[in-house]
Amino acid sequence: MDERKSEDRSTKKSAYVVETGDTLWSIAKKHSTDVKQLLKWNSQLSEKKAVKPGQSLVVWNKDAGKKLTLANAGFKPTQSIKYTVREGDTLFSISKRFKVSMTDLRKWNGSKIEKQMQPGKNITVQQEKN
């Protein structure tokens, strides 16, 4: 069986009409995809050209209520900040303070971060943009 055919059965093509304030990024987020994919689906688009209200775009959506927005799936715009370790800080206390996992802190700073944590040392923390 052709894998592409089975994949096509789980998706459907639809039109999205651009609304005032929409950007390629916001449209991609609404449809659980990314800007690169929107550009592939809509050859008339360009990252350098803004979309206009009333413009019709092709989007492919998942069927059967399985569509999740990026926000619901946990994908949110983030920013990287530097945090200065304070006396008494632990990886656990920092993870709780910033509402991130200890695994993510290790990923962003290297797996040996706990051995290197000393007051005054800067570590990287990813935070949701407001």
Backbone as XML, in Angstrom:
<?xml version="1.0"?>
<chain id="A" units="angstrom">
  <residue number="1" name="MET">
    <atom name="N" x="0.845" y="-1.192" z="0.000"/>
    <atom name="CA" x="0.000" y="0.000" z="0.000"/>
    <atom name="C" x="0.881" y="1.242" z="0.000"/>
  </residue>
  <residue number="2" name="ASP">
    <atom name="N" x="0.541" y="2.211" z="-0.782"/>
    <atom name="CA" x="1.282" y="3.456" z="-0.881"/>
    <atom name="C" x="1.089" y="4.259" z="0.405"/>
  </residue>
  <residue number="3" name="GLU">
    <atom name="N" x="2.198" y="4.597" z="1.076"/>
    <atom name="CA" x="2.111" y="5.348" z="2.341"/>
    <atom name="C" x="1.482" y="6.715" z="2.134"/>
  </residue>
  <residue number="4" name="ARG">
    <atom name="N" x="1.760" y="7.320" z="1.007"/>
    <atom name="CA" x="1.214" y="8.646" z="0.741"/>
    <atom name="C" x="-0.313" y="8.619" z="0.708"/>
  </residue>
  <residue number="5" name="LYS">
    <atom name="N" x="-0.889" y="7.579" z="0.112"/>
    <atom name="CA" x="-2.350" y="7.480" z="0.049"/>
    <atom name="C" x="-2.956" y="7.358" z="1.444"/>
  </residue>
  <residue number="6" name="SER">
    <atom name="N" x="-2.350" y="6.567" z="2.307"/>
    <atom name="CA" x="-2.899" y="6.431" z="3.655"/>
    <atom name="C" x="-2.757" y="7.735" z="4.420"/>
  </residue>
  <residue number="7" name="GLU">
    <atom name="N" x="-1.665" y="8.476" z="4.151"/>
    <atom name="CA" x="-1.486" y="9.762" z="4.806"/>
    <atom name="C" x="-2.551" y="10.745" z="4.321"/>
  </residue>
  <residue number="8" name="ASP">
    <atom name="N" x="-2.862" y="10.724" z="3.004"/>
    <atom name="CA" x="-3.841" y="11.642" z="2.440"/>
    <atom name="C" x="-5.230" y="11.438" z="3.035"/>
  </residue>
  <residue number="9" name="ARG">
    <atom name="N" x="-5.565" y="10.208" z="3.436"/>
    <atom name="CA" x="-6.874" y="9.933" z="4.011"/>
    <atom name="C" x="-7.056" y="10.615" z="5.370"/>
  </residue>
  <residue number="10" name="SER">
    <atom name="N" x="-5.960" y="10.919" z="6.041"/>
    <atom name="CA" x="-6.074" y="11.511" z="7.373"/>
    <atom name="C" x="-6.059" y="13.036" z="7.326"/>
  </residue>
  <residue number="11" name="THR">
    <atom name="N" x="-6.031" y="13.599" z="6.122"/>
    <atom name="CA" x="-5.993" y="15.049" z="5.998"/>
    <atom name="C" x="-7.050" y="15.509" z="5.005"/>
  </residue>
  <residue number="12" name="LYS">
    <atom name="N" x="-7.376" y="16.785" z="5.101"/>
    <atom name="CA" x="-8.279" y="17.347" z="4.097"/>
    <atom name="C" x="-7.845" y="18.763" z="3.768"/>
  </residue>
  <residue number="13" name="LYS">
    <atom name="N" x="-8.062" y="19.115" z="2.535"/>
    <atom name="CA" x="-7.692" y="20.423" z="2.022"/>
    <atom name="C" x="-8.845" y="21.383" z="2.263"/>
  </residue>
  <residue number="14" name="SER">
    <atom name="N" x="-8.516" y="22.586" z="2.713"/>
    <atom name="CA" x="-9.556" y="23.596" z="2.879"/>
    <atom name="C" x="-8.972" y="24.965" z="2.587"/>
  </residue>
  <residue number="15" name="ALA">
    <atom name="N" x="-9.853" y="25.931" z="2.507"/>
    <atom name="CA" x="-9.434" y="27.309" z="2.266"/>
    <atom name="C" x="-9.519" y="28.079" z="3.577"/>
  </residue>
  <residue number="16" name="TYR">
    <atom name="N" x="-8.558" y="28.954" z="3.785"/>
    <atom name="CA" x="-8.587" y="29.839" z="4.939"/>
    <atom name="C" x="-8.562" y="31.259" z="4.405"/>
  </residue>
  <residue number="17" name="VAL">
    <atom name="N" x="-9.497" y="32.081" z="4.840"/>
    <atom name="CA" x="-9.545" y="33.481" z="4.420"/>
    <atom name="C" x="-8.830" y="34.318" z="5.485"/>
  </residue>
  <residue number="18" name="VAL">
    <atom name="N" x="-7.818" y="35.040" z="5.044"/>
    <atom name="CA" x="-7.001" y="35.851" z="5.943"/>
    <atom name="C" x="-7.853" y="36.936" z="6.592"/>
  </residue>
  <residue number="19" name="GLU">
    <atom name="N" x="-7.697" y="37.074" z="7.904"/>
    <atom name="CA" x="-8.421" y="38.083" z="8.664"/>
    <atom name="C" x="-7.475" y="39.227" z="9.036"/>
  </residue>
  <residue number="20" name="THR">
    <atom name="N" x="-8.035" y="40.374" z="9.379"/>
    <atom name="CA" x="-7.237" y="41.510" z="9.806"/>
    <atom name="C" x="-6.370" y="41.109" z="10.996"/>
  </residue>
  <residue number="21" name="GLY">
    <atom name="N" x="-5.091" y="41.431" z="10.932"/>
    <atom name="CA" x="-4.172" y="41.110" z="12.016"/>
    <atom name="C" x="-3.460" y="39.774" z="11.855"/>
  </residue>
  <residue number="22" name="ASP">
    <atom name="N" x="-3.906" y="38.948" z="10.907"/>
    <atom name="CA" x="-3.249" y="37.661" z="10.669"/>
    <atom name="C" x="-1.838" y="37.855" z="10.121"/>
  </residue>
  <residue number="23" name="THR">
    <atom name="N" x="-0.961" y="36.960" z="10.516"/>
    <atom name="CA" x="0.382" y="36.862" z="9.943"/>
    <atom name="C" x="0.571" y="35.415" z="9.514"/>
  </residue>
  <residue number="24" name="LEU">
    <atom name="N" x="1.599" y="35.155" z="8.730"/>
    <atom name="CA" x="1.868" y="33.763" z="8.341"/>
    <atom name="C" x="2.047" y="32.905" z="9.589"/>
  </residue>
  <residue number="25" name="TRP">
    <atom name="N" x="2.754" y="33.445" z="10.589"/>
    <atom name="CA" x="2.997" y="32.689" z="11.817"/>
    <atom name="C" x="1.686" y="32.387" z="12.534"/>
  </residue>
  <residue number="26" name="SER">
    <atom name="N" x="0.800" y="33.384" z="12.670"/>
    <atom name="CA" x="-0.454" y="33.149" z="13.402"/>
    <atom name="C" x="-1.369" y="32.175" z="12.655"/>
  </residue>
  <residue number="27" name="ILE">
    <atom name="N" x="-1.355" y="32.245" z="11.328"/>
    <atom name="CA" x="-2.164" y="31.315" z="10.532"/>
    <atom name="C" x="-1.610" y="29.898" z="10.680"/>
  </residue>
  <residue number="28" name="ALA">
    <atom name="N" x="-0.299" y="29.771" z="10.622"/>
    <atom name="CA" x="0.334" y="28.456" z="10.798"/>
    <atom name="C" x="-0.018" y="27.890" z="12.167"/>
  </residue>
  <residue number="29" name="LYS">
    <atom name="N" x="0.033" y="28.719" z="13.195"/>
    <atom name="CA" x="-0.286" y="28.274" z="14.557"/>
    <atom name="C" x="-1.735" y="27.784" z="14.633"/>
  </residue>
  <residue number="30" name="LYS">
    <atom name="N" x="-2.661" y="28.521" z="14.023"/>
    <atom name="CA" x="-4.079" y="28.134" z="14.042"/>
    <atom name="C" x="-4.303" y="26.769" z="13.391"/>
  </residue>
  <residue number="31" name="HIS">
    <atom name="N" x="-3.425" y="26.409" z="12.444"/>
    <atom name="CA" x="-3.621" y="25.181" z="11.678"/>
    <atom name="C" x="-2.581" y="24.109" z="11.999"/>
  </residue>
  <residue number="32" name="SER">
    <atom name="N" x="-1.943" y="24.234" z="13.150"/>
    <atom name="CA" x="-1.001" y="23.223" z="13.641"/>
    <atom name="C" x="0.084" y="22.885" z="12.631"/>
  </residue>
  <residue number="33" name="THR">
    <atom name="N" x="0.641" y="23.909" z="12.039"/>
    <atom name="CA" x="1.723" y="23.710" z="11.077"/>
    <atom name="C" x="2.758" y="24.806" z="11.272"/>
  </residue>
  <residue number="34" name="ASP">
    <atom name="N" x="3.658" y="24.961" z="10.336"/>
    <atom name="CA" x="4.644" y="26.034" z="10.423"/>
    <atom name="C" x="4.619" y="26.875" z="9.147"/>
  </residue>
  <residue number="35" name="VAL">
    <atom name="N" x="5.299" y="28.003" z="9.193"/>
    <atom name="CA" x="5.296" y="28.940" z="8.067"/>
    <atom name="C" x="5.869" y="28.270" z="6.816"/>
  </residue>
  <residue number="36" name="LYS">
    <atom name="N" x="6.916" y="27.491" z="6.983"/>
    <atom name="CA" x="7.538" y="26.811" z="5.844"/>
    <atom name="C" x="6.514" y="25.948" z="5.094"/>
  </residue>
  <residue number="37" name="GLN">
    <atom name="N" x="5.680" y="25.234" z="5.840"/>
    <atom name="CA" x="4.669" y="24.390" z="5.216"/>
    <atom name="C" x="3.597" y="25.229" z="4.520"/>
  </residue>
  <residue number="38" name="LEU">
    <atom name="N" x="3.169" y="26.335" z="5.150"/>
    <atom name="CA" x="2.193" y="27.228" z="4.499"/>
    <atom name="C" x="2.728" y="27.730" z="3.162"/>
  </residue>
  <residue number="39" name="LEU">
    <atom name="N" x="4.015" y="28.063" z="3.130"/>
    <atom name="CA" x="4.624" y="28.553" z="1.894"/>
    <atom name="C" x="4.624" y="27.469" z="0.815"/>
  </residue>
  <residue number="40" name="LYS">
    <atom name="N" x="4.825" y="26.209" z="1.220"/>
    <atom name="CA" x="4.779" y="25.105" z="0.252"/>
    <atom name="C" x="3.370" y="24.938" z="-0.317"/>
  </residue>
  <residue number="41" name="TRP">
    <atom name="N" x="2.366" y="25.046" z="0.545"/>
    <atom name="CA" x="0.986" y="24.870" z="0.117"/>
    <atom name="C" x="0.486" y="26.022" z="-0.743"/>
  </residue>
  <residue number="42" name="ASN">
    <atom name="N" x="1.097" y="27.198" z="-0.592"/>
    <atom name="CA" x="0.635" y="28.417" z="-1.255"/>
    <atom name="C" x="1.807" y="29.079" z="-1.963"/>
  </residue>
  <residue number="43" name="SER">
    <atom name="N" x="2.067" y="28.673" z="-3.186"/>
    <atom name="CA" x="3.248" y="29.137" z="-3.918"/>
    <atom name="C" x="3.252" y="30.652" z="-4.152"/>
  </residue>
  <residue number="44" name="GLN">
    <atom name="N" x="2.090" y="31.291" z="-4.057"/>
    <atom name="CA" x="2.019" y="32.730" z="-4.268"/>
    <atom name="C" x="2.515" y="33.521" z="-3.059"/>
  </residue>
  <residue number="45" name="LEU">
    <atom name="N" x="2.729" y="32.835" z="-1.926"/>
    <atom name="CA" x="3.163" y="33.501" z="-0.706"/>
    <atom name="C" x="4.675" y="33.648" z="-0.649"/>
  </residue>
  <residue number="46" name="SER">
    <atom name="N" x="5.101" y="34.599" z="0.161"/>
    <atom name="CA" x="6.522" y="34.810" z="0.414"/>
    <atom name="C" x="6.665" y="35.248" z="1.866"/>
  </residue>
  <residue number="47" name="GLU">
    <atom name="N" x="7.737" y="34.809" z="2.515"/>
    <atom name="CA" x="7.970" y="35.215" z="3.907"/>
    <atom name="C" x="8.148" y="36.724" z="4.010"/>
  </residue>
  <residue number="48" name="LYS">
    <atom name="N" x="8.599" y="37.336" z="2.921"/>
    <atom name="CA" x="8.886" y="38.771" z="2.925"/>
    <atom name="C" x="7.655" y="39.620" z="2.630"/>
  </residue>
  <residue number="49" name="LYS">
    <atom name="N" x="6.589" y="38.980" z="2.135"/>
    <atom name="CA" x="5.366" y="39.692" z="1.780"/>
    <atom name="C" x="4.276" y="39.394" z="2.800"/>
  </residue>
  <residue number="50" name="ALA">
    <atom name="N" x="3.647" y="40.426" z="3.315"/>
    <atom name="CA" x="2.573" y="40.239" z="4.294"/>
    <atom name="C" x="1.314" y="39.700" z="3.615"/>
  </residue>
  <residue number="51" name="VAL">
    <atom name="N" x="0.565" y="38.889" z="4.352"/>
    <atom name="CA" x="-0.732" y="38.439" z="3.848"/>
    <atom name="C" x="-1.728" y="39.577" z="4.037"/>
  </residue>
  <residue number="52" name="LYS">
    <atom name="N" x="-2.783" y="39.567" z="3.221"/>
    <atom name="CA" x="-3.762" y="40.658" z="3.255"/>
    <atom name="C" x="-5.133" y="40.121" z="3.631"/>
  </residue>
  <residue number="53" name="PRO">
    <atom name="N" x="-5.898" y="40.888" z="4.420"/>
    <atom name="CA" x="-7.259" y="40.465" z="4.766"/>
    <atom name="C" x="-8.056" y="40.159" z="3.495"/>
  </residue>
  <residue number="54" name="GLY">
    <atom name="N" x="-8.799" y="39.056" z="3.530"/>
    <atom name="CA" x="-9.596" y="38.636" z="2.389"/>
    <atom name="C" x="-8.878" y="37.671" z="1.462"/>
  </residue>
  <residue number="55" name="GLN">
    <atom name="N" x="-7.553" y="37.593" z="1.594"/>
    <atom name="CA" x="-6.769" y="36.667" z="0.762"/>
    <atom name="C" x="-7.108" y="35.230" z="1.148"/>
  </residue>
  <residue number="56" name="SER">
    <atom name="N" x="-7.233" y="34.357" z="0.161"/>
    <atom name="CA" x="-7.579" y="32.959" z="0.413"/>
    <atom name="C" x="-6.325" y="32.099" z="0.332"/>
  </residue>
  <residue number="57" name="LEU">
    <atom name="N" x="-6.115" y="31.264" z="1.354"/>
    <atom name="CA" x="-4.958" y="30.379" z="1.417"/>
    <atom name="C" x="-5.411" y="28.934" z="1.493"/>
  </residue>
  <residue number="58" name="VAL">
    <atom name="N" x="-4.590" y="28.047" z="0.963"/>
    <atom name="CA" x="-4.834" y="26.617" z="1.072"/>
    <atom name="C" x="-4.191" y="26.128" z="2.366"/>
  </residue>
  <residue number="59" name="VAL">
    <atom name="N" x="-4.938" y="25.366" z="3.142"/>
    <atom name="CA" x="-4.404" y="24.714" z="4.340"/>
    <atom name="C" x="-4.875" y="23.267" z="4.349"/>
  </residue>
  <residue number="60" name="TRP">
    <atom name="N" x="-4.086" y="22.407" z="4.936"/>
    <atom name="CA" x="-4.437" y="20.999" z="5.078"/>
    <atom name="C" x="-4.640" y="20.734" z="6.547"/>
  </residue>
  <residue number="61" name="ASN">
    <atom name="N" x="-5.806" y="20.219" z="6.900"/>
    <atom name="CA" x="-6.151" y="19.974" z="8.307"/>
    <atom name="C" x="-6.263" y="18.490" z="8.592"/>
  </residue>
  <residue number="62" name="LYS">
    <atom name="N" x="-5.985" y="18.112" z="9.828"/>
    <atom name="CA" x="-6.198" y="16.736" z="10.270"/>
    <atom name="C" x="-7.697" y="16.532" z="10.478"/>
  </residue>
  <residue number="63" name="ASP">
    <atom name="N" x="-8.189" y="15.349" z="10.183"/>
    <atom name="CA" x="-9.602" y="14.992" z="10.367"/>
    <atom name="C" x="-9.853" y="14.448" z="11.767"/>
  </residue>
  <residue number="64" name="ALA">
    <atom name="N" x="-11.079" y="14.080" z="12.016"/>
    <atom name="CA" x="-11.520" y="13.320" z="13.194"/>
    <atom name="C" x="-11.235" y="14.010" z="14.518"/>
  </residue>
  <residue number="65" name="GLY">
    <atom name="N" x="-11.246" y="15.317" z="14.534"/>
    <atom name="CA" x="-11.083" y="16.040" z="15.794"/>
    <atom name="C" x="-9.717" y="15.903" z="16.424"/>
  </residue>
  <residue number="66" name="LYS">
    <atom name="N" x="-8.741" y="15.414" z="15.676"/>
    <atom name="CA" x="-7.410" y="15.229" z="16.243"/>
    <atom name="C" x="-6.545" y="16.472" z="16.094"/>
  </residue>
  <residue number="67" name="LYS">
    <atom name="N" x="-7.077" y="17.499" z="15.454"/>
    <atom name="CA" x="-6.304" y="18.712" z="15.240"/>
    <atom name="C" x="-6.055" y="19.421" z="16.564"/>
  </residue>
  <residue number="68" name="LEU">
    <atom name="N" x="-4.817" y="19.710" z="16.822"/>
    <atom name="CA" x="-4.452" y="20.474" z="18.015"/>
    <atom name="C" x="-3.783" y="21.754" z="17.563"/>
  </residue>
  <residue number="69" name="THR">
    <atom name="N" x="-4.069" y="22.838" z="18.230"/>
    <atom name="CA" x="-3.331" y="24.044" z="17.929"/>
    <atom name="C" x="-1.947" y="23.905" z="18.542"/>
  </residue>
  <residue number="70" name="LEU">
    <atom name="N" x="-1.010" y="24.662" z="18.049"/>
    <atom name="CA" x="0.344" y="24.583" z="18.603"/>
    <atom name="C" x="0.342" y="24.922" z="20.083"/>
  </residue>
  <residue number="71" name="ALA">
    <atom name="N" x="-0.469" y="25.876" z="20.466"/>
    <atom name="CA" x="-0.516" y="26.254" z="21.875"/>
    <atom name="C" x="-1.022" y="25.110" z="22.742"/>
  </residue>
  <residue number="72" name="ASN">
    <atom name="N" x="-2.064" y="24.422" z="22.293"/>
    <atom name="CA" x="-2.594" y="23.294" z="23.050"/>
    <atom name="C" x="-1.623" y="22.137" z="23.100"/>
  </residue>
  <residue number="73" name="ALA">
    <atom name="N" x="-0.766" y="22.040" z="22.091"/>
    <atom name="CA" x="0.216" y="20.964" z="22.046"/>
    <atom name="C" x="1.465" y="21.330" z="22.840"/>
  </residue>
  <residue number="74" name="GLY">
    <atom name="N" x="1.479" y="22.520" z="23.436"/>
    <atom name="CA" x="2.611" y="22.922" z="24.253"/>
    <atom name="C" x="3.664" y="23.718" z="23.506"/>
  </residue>
  <residue number="75" name="PHE">
    <atom name="N" x="3.410" y="24.079" z="22.251"/>
    <atom name="CA" x="4.371" y="24.862" z="21.503"/>
    <atom name="C" x="4.015" y="26.334" z="21.654"/>
  </residue>
  <residue number="76" name="LYS">
    <atom name="N" x="4.898" y="27.071" z="22.273"/>
    <atom name="CA" x="4.663" y="28.492" z="22.484"/>
    <atom name="C" x="5.930" y="29.245" z="22.140"/>
  </residue>
  <residue number="77" name="PRO">
    <atom name="N" x="5.799" y="30.488" z="21.684"/>
    <atom name="CA" x="7.010" y="31.254" z="21.411"/>
    <atom name="C" x="7.800" y="31.411" z="22.702"/>
  </residue>
  <residue number="78" name="THR">
    <atom name="N" x="9.091" y="31.200" z="22.627"/>
    <atom name="CA" x="9.924" y="31.295" z="23.824"/>
    <atom name="C" x="11.062" y="32.272" z="23.606"/>
  </residue>
  <residue number="79" name="GLN">
    <atom name="N" x="11.637" y="32.665" z="24.718"/>
    <atom name="CA" x="12.837" y="33.487" z="24.678"/>
    <atom name="C" x="13.835" y="32.886" z="25.655"/>
  </residue>
  <residue number="80" name="SER">
    <atom name="N" x="15.083" y="33.041" z="25.335"/>
    <atom name="CA" x="16.146" y="32.506" z="26.166"/>
    <atom name="C" x="16.624" y="33.617" z="27.102"/>
  </residue>
  <residue number="81" name="ILE">
    <atom name="N" x="16.691" y="33.294" z="28.381"/>
    <atom name="CA" x="17.212" y="34.279" z="29.339"/>
    <atom name="C" x="18.386" y="33.660" z="30.089"/>
  </residue>
  <residue number="82" name="LYS">
    <atom name="N" x="19.209" y="34.517" z="30.642"/>
    <atom name="CA" x="20.312" y="34.073" z="31.500"/>
    <atom name="C" x="19.885" y="34.305" z="32.939"/>
  </residue>
  <residue number="83" name="TYR">
    <atom name="N" x="19.999" y="33.271" z="33.738"/>
    <atom name="CA" x="19.667" y="33.358" z="35.166"/>
    <atom name="C" x="20.967" y="33.182" z="35.943"/>
  </residue>
  <residue number="84" name="THR">
    <atom name="N" x="21.189" y="34.048" z="36.914"/>
    <atom name="CA" x="22.372" y="33.946" z="37.761"/>
    <atom name="C" x="22.033" y="33.107" z="38.984"/>
  </residue>
  <residue number="85" name="VAL">
    <atom name="N" x="22.764" y="32.001" z="39.144"/>
    <atom name="CA" x="22.538" y="31.082" z="40.258"/>
    <atom name="C" x="22.811" y="31.811" z="41.571"/>
  </residue>
  <residue number="86" name="ARG">
    <atom name="N" x="21.906" y="31.614" z="42.535"/>
    <atom name="CA" x="22.021" y="32.229" z="43.862"/>
    <atom name="C" x="22.383" y="31.174" z="44.896"/>
  </residue>
  <residue number="87" name="GLU">
    <atom name="N" x="22.870" y="31.629" z="46.021"/>
    <atom name="CA" x="23.193" y="30.735" z="47.140"/>
    <atom name="C" x="21.948" y="29.917" z="47.492"/>
  </residue>
  <residue number="88" name="GLY">
    <atom name="N" x="22.096" y="28.605" z="47.586"/>
    <atom name="CA" x="20.987" y="27.730" z="47.955"/>
    <atom name="C" x="20.163" y="27.217" z="46.789"/>
  </residue>
  <residue number="89" name="ASP">
    <atom name="N" x="20.401" y="27.739" z="45.586"/>
    <atom name="CA" x="19.666" y="27.263" z="44.418"/>
    <atom name="C" x="20.037" y="25.819" z="44.106"/>
  </residue>
  <residue number="90" name="THR">
    <atom name="N" x="19.049" y="25.066" z="43.669"/>
    <atom name="CA" x="19.271" y="23.717" z="43.155"/>
    <atom name="C" x="18.614" y="23.654" z="41.784"/>
  </residue>
  <residue number="91" name="LEU">
    <atom name="N" x="18.942" y="22.640" z="41.029"/>
    <atom name="CA" x="18.308" y="22.474" z="39.737"/>
    <atom name="C" x="16.793" y="22.372" z="39.911"/>
  </residue>
  <residue number="92" name="PHE">
    <atom name="N" x="16.379" y="21.659" z="40.957"/>
    <atom name="CA" x="14.959" y="21.495" z="41.241"/>
    <atom name="C" x="14.296" y="22.846" z="41.559"/>
  </residue>
  <residue number="93" name="SER">
    <atom name="N" x="14.927" y="23.646" z="42.415"/>
    <atom name="CA" x="14.315" y="24.931" z="42.799"/>
    <atom name="C" x="14.241" y="25.891" z="41.611"/>
  </residue>
  <residue number="94" name="ILE">
    <atom name="N" x="15.249" y="25.852" z="40.746"/>
    <atom name="CA" x="15.229" y="26.712" z="39.554"/>
    <atom name="C" x="14.149" y="26.237" z="38.589"/>
  </residue>
  <residue number="95" name="SER">
    <atom name="N" x="14.018" y="24.906" z="38.440"/>
    <atom name="CA" x="12.984" y="24.389" z="37.536"/>
    <atom name="C" x="11.593" y="24.799" z="38.016"/>
  </residue>
  <residue number="96" name="LYS">
    <atom name="N" x="11.378" y="24.768" z="39.326"/>
    <atom name="CA" x="10.077" y="25.180" z="39.882"/>
    <atom name="C" x="9.863" y="26.687" z="39.709"/>
  </residue>
  <residue number="97" name="ARG">
    <atom name="N" x="10.907" y="27.472" z="39.951"/>
    <atom name="CA" x="10.795" y="28.935" z="39.847"/>
    <atom name="C" x="10.364" y="29.343" z="38.440"/>
  </residue>
  <residue number="98" name="PHE">
    <atom name="N" x="10.929" y="28.696" z="37.426"/>
    <atom name="CA" x="10.641" y="29.080" z="36.041"/>
    <atom name="C" x="9.611" y="28.186" z="35.358"/>
  </residue>
  <residue number="99" name="LYS">
    <atom name="N" x="9.084" y="27.205" z="36.116"/>
    <atom name="CA" x="8.062" y="26.291" z="35.592"/>
    <atom name="C" x="8.545" y="25.570" z="34.332"/>
  </residue>
  <residue number="100" name="VAL">
    <atom name="N" x="9.753" y="25.021" z="34.439"/>
    <atom name="CA" x="10.334" y="24.205" z="33.376"/>
    <atom name="C" x="10.823" y="22.907" z="34.006"/>
  </residue>
  <residue number="101" name="SER">
    <atom name="N" x="11.094" y="21.917" z="33.187"/>
    <atom name="CA" x="11.553" y="20.643" z="33.737"/>
    <atom name="C" x="13.062" y="20.661" z="33.975"/>
  </residue>
  <residue number="102" name="MET">
    <atom name="N" x="13.492" y="19.810" z="34.887"/>
    <atom name="CA" x="14.922" y="19.657" z="35.130"/>
    <atom name="C" x="15.590" y="19.092" z="33.874"/>
  </residue>
  <residue number="103" name="THR">
    <atom name="N" x="14.880" y="18.259" z="33.134"/>
    <atom name="CA" x="15.404" y="17.701" z="31.885"/>
    <atom name="C" x="15.702" y="18.811" z="30.884"/>
  </residue>
  <residue number="104" name="ASP">
    <atom name="N" x="14.778" y="19.774" z="30.778"/>
    <atom name="CA" x="15.005" y="20.894" z="29.863"/>
    <atom name="C" x="16.196" y="21.734" z="30.312"/>
  </residue>
  <residue number="105" name="LEU">
    <atom name="N" x="16.315" y="21.987" z="31.604"/>
    <atom name="CA" x="17.469" y="22.747" z="32.098"/>
    <atom name="C" x="18.776" y="22.045" z="31.730"/>
  </residue>
  <residue number="106" name="ARG">
    <atom name="N" x="18.795" y="20.723" z="31.853"/>
    <atom name="CA" x="19.995" y="19.957" z="31.466"/>
    <atom name="C" x="20.241" y="20.064" z="29.958"/>
  </residue>
  <residue number="107" name="LYS">
    <atom name="N" x="19.162" y="20.023" z="29.184"/>
    <atom name="CA" x="19.286" y="20.109" z="27.724"/>
    <atom name="C" x="19.862" y="21.472" z="27.317"/>
  </residue>
  <residue number="108" name="TRP">
    <atom name="N" x="19.383" y="22.530" z="27.942"/>
    <atom name="CA" x="19.822" y="23.878" z="27.588"/>
    <atom name="C" x="21.220" y="24.209" z="28.101"/>
  </residue>
  <residue number="109" name="ASN">
    <atom name="N" x="21.678" y="23.520" z="29.144"/>
    <atom name="CA" x="22.932" y="23.892" z="29.808"/>
    <atom name="C" x="23.967" y="22.777" z="29.874"/>
  </residue>
  <residue number="110" name="GLY">
    <atom name="N" x="23.653" y="21.633" z="29.337"/>
    <atom name="CA" x="24.574" y="20.508" z="29.406"/>
    <atom name="C" x="24.191" y="19.585" z="30.546"/>
  </residue>
  <residue number="111" name="SER">
    <atom name="N" x="24.433" y="18.304" z="30.348"/>
    <atom name="CA" x="23.977" y="17.286" z="31.296"/>
    <atom name="C" x="24.675" y="17.358" z="32.646"/>
  </residue>
  <residue number="112" name="LYS">
    <atom name="N" x="25.819" y="18.030" z="32.726"/>
    <atom name="CA" x="26.567" y="18.096" z="33.990"/>
    <atom name="C" x="26.316" y="19.401" z="34.738"/>
  </residue>
  <residue number="113" name="ILE">
    <atom name="N" x="25.208" y="20.042" z="34.458"/>
    <atom name="CA" x="24.909" y="21.346" z="35.060"/>
    <atom name="C" x="24.910" y="21.304" z="36.586"/>
  </residue>
  <residue number="114" name="GLU">
    <atom name="N" x="24.398" y="20.226" z="37.179"/>
    <atom name="CA" x="24.315" y="20.160" z="38.649"/>
    <atom name="C" x="25.688" y="20.261" z="39.296"/>
  </residue>
  <residue number="115" name="LYS">
    <atom name="N" x="26.697" y="19.661" z="38.684"/>
    <atom name="CA" x="28.059" y="19.702" z="39.233"/>
    <atom name="C" x="28.689" y="21.080" z="39.072"/>
  </residue>
  <residue number="116" name="GLN">
    <atom name="N" x="28.202" y="21.846" z="38.103"/>
    <atom name="CA" x="28.788" y="23.148" z="37.797"/>
    <atom name="C" x="28.041" y="24.312" z="38.439"/>
  </residue>
  <residue number="117" name="MET">
    <atom name="N" x="26.892" y="24.038" z="39.071"/>
    <atom name="CA" x="26.080" y="25.127" z="39.632"/>
    <atom name="C" x="26.739" y="25.710" z="40.873"/>
  </residue>
  <residue number="118" name="GLN">
    <atom name="N" x="27.124" y="26.956" z="40.754"/>
    <atom name="CA" x="27.710" y="27.691" z="41.860"/>
    <atom name="C" x="27.105" y="29.087" z="41.851"/>
  </residue>
  <residue number="119" name="PRO">
    <atom name="N" x="26.960" y="29.700" z="43.031"/>
    <atom name="CA" x="26.436" y="31.076" z="43.058"/>
    <atom name="C" x="27.262" y="31.977" z="42.138"/>
  </residue>
  <residue number="120" name="GLY">
    <atom name="N" x="26.552" y="32.787" z="41.367"/>
    <atom name="CA" x="27.204" y="33.702" z="40.436"/>
    <atom name="C" x="27.307" y="33.158" z="39.023"/>
  </residue>
  <residue number="121" name="LYS">
    <atom name="N" x="27.153" y="31.845" z="38.849"/>
    <atom name="CA" x="27.220" y="31.242" z="37.512"/>
    <atom name="C" x="25.916" y="31.521" z="36.769"/>
  </residue>
  <residue number="122" name="ASN">
    <atom name="N" x="26.018" y="31.853" z="35.490"/>
    <atom name="CA" x="24.833" y="32.080" z="34.656"/>
    <atom name="C" x="24.423" y="30.789" z="33.983"/>
  </residue>
  <residue number="123" name="ILE">
    <atom name="N" x="23.113" y="30.524" z="33.976"/>
    <atom name="CA" x="22.573" y="29.393" z="33.233"/>
    <atom name="C" x="21.487" y="29.899" z="32.296"/>
  </residue>
  <residue number="124" name="THR">
    <atom name="N" x="21.191" y="29.119" z="31.277"/>
    <atom name="CA" x="20.166" y="29.478" z="30.294"/>
    <atom name="C" x="18.833" y="28.863" z="30.692"/>
  </residue>
  <residue number="125" name="VAL">
    <atom name="N" x="17.783" y="29.679" z="30.586"/>
    <atom name="CA" x="16.421" y="29.221" z="30.854"/>
    <atom name="C" x="15.556" y="29.721" z="29.698"/>
  </residue>
  <residue number="126" name="GLN">
    <atom name="N" x="14.725" y="28.837" z="29.159"/>
    <atom name="CA" x="13.783" y="29.225" z="28.118"/>
    <atom name="C" x="12.460" y="29.572" z="28.793"/>
  </residue>
  <residue number="127" name="GLN">
    <atom name="N" x="11.919" y="30.743" z="28.431"/>
    <atom name="CA" x="10.638" y="31.159" z="28.993"/>
    <atom name="C" x="9.685" y="31.533" z="27.894"/>
  </residue>
  <residue number="128" name="GLU">
    <atom name="N" x="8.391" y="31.346" z="28.156"/>
    <atom name="CA" x="7.354" y="31.736" z="27.213"/>
    <atom name="C" x="7.369" y="33.246" z="27.047"/>
  </residue>
  <residue number="129" name="LYS">
    <atom name="N" x="7.257" y="33.689" z="25.780"/>
    <atom name="CA" x="7.179" y="35.138" z="25.523"/>
    <atom name="C" x="5.803" y="35.634" z="25.898"/>
  </residue>
  <residue number="130" name="ASN">
    <atom name="N" x="5.747" y="36.829" z="26.426"/>
    <atom name="CA" x="4.445" y="37.437" z="26.771"/>
    <atom name="C" x="3.927" y="38.246" z="25.624"/>
  </residue>
</chain>
